[in-house]
Amino acid sequence: MQERITKVLELNNQFYPGKPLSFAIGQGTCQAGESLDQTIQQADRAMYEAKAAHYKAQTKDRRAR
C-alpha cells in the first residue's frame, strides 16, 4: 500500500509541481501473541526516521521564512 501511495503522490507532483507533497508512513508487524503496542511503537519509529531522512535531504529548512 505504501508503494502505491508513493506512486500516486509522485504522479500528483508531476502535474502540480509548485508545492510538492510528501508523506511519511511507518510499518510494523507482529506475530500472534506479541504486543500490539510494541508494533505501533515500531511503526511510529519508522515514520519518524523516514521524516528525518526526508528533511535531512532537503536543502532548505522548512521552518525558515
N, C-alpha and C positions, 0 to 999 in steps of 0.2 A: 504494500500500500504506500509506503514511504517513497519508493521509487516512482510510482505512478503520480503522486502529488508533485514530486520534484519535476517531472517531465512537463506536467501541466503548467507549473509555475514558470519554467524556462520558456515555454511557448508564449505565455502571457507577457513575459518581459520582452520578448521579441517584438510584440505588437504595441506595447506600451513602455518604451524604453526610458521615459523621463525620470521616473522614480521606481526603480526595480524592486520587486517584492522579494522577500526572503523568509525562510522559516527554519525553525529548529524543532526536531522531534526526537524523542528518546524511545528506545525499545527495551523491553525487559521480558524475560521468560522465566517461568517457574515450572517445576515438576510437581506432581501430586505430593502433598504433604509439606511443601515448602511455604514459607510465609509470603503472602501477597504484599504485605508492607515492604519487605525487602526487595521484591520485584519492582514495586513502584519507585522505591529509592534508586534502584539500578537504572530505571528509565529516566528519572529526574537527572541523575549524574550524567547520563549520556546526552541529554538535551543541553545541559549547561556546558558540557565540553564542546558540543557542536556550535553553540552560540559563541563561546570564547574563541574557537578556531576561526569562525567567520569574522569576528571583529578584529582579531589579530591580523587577518589577511587584508583588511581594509586599509587604505592609505589615508583616509580621512576619519577623524574622530566624530562619531555620530552625535555626540553631545556638544560639540563645538558650534558656535553660532557664526 
